[in-house]
Amino acid sequence: MDLHIASKENMEFILEELTKQLDVANHSLFDPDDYDLNKYNDLKSLFDMVSKTGKLSPMETEAFIAELKKIRK
C-alpha cells in the first residue's frame, strides 16, 4: 500500500490506524465519510506526525484532534 497516493482506501486505512494509535473514545471523528479526498495530504501529514512520535500525551492528543476537526468536511 502506497500511502503517498490519495485514495479512498488509503484514507480509510489512515483513519483506522489513527483510531488505534490515539485510543480515542469518540470514534465518530474518524469516519471516512466525513473527510474529503482533497484534504488527503493534510490527513497524511497528521498521520505521519503521530506515527513518528508514537504515543501522544493527553494534551498532544487534544491538539491533534483539534487539527483533525479542521480538515473534516
Secondary structure, DSSP 8 states (H G I E B T S, - for coil): --TTS--HHHHHHHHHHHHHHHT-S-GGGG-GGGB-GGGHHHHHHHHHHHHHH-S--HHHHHHHHHHHHHHB-
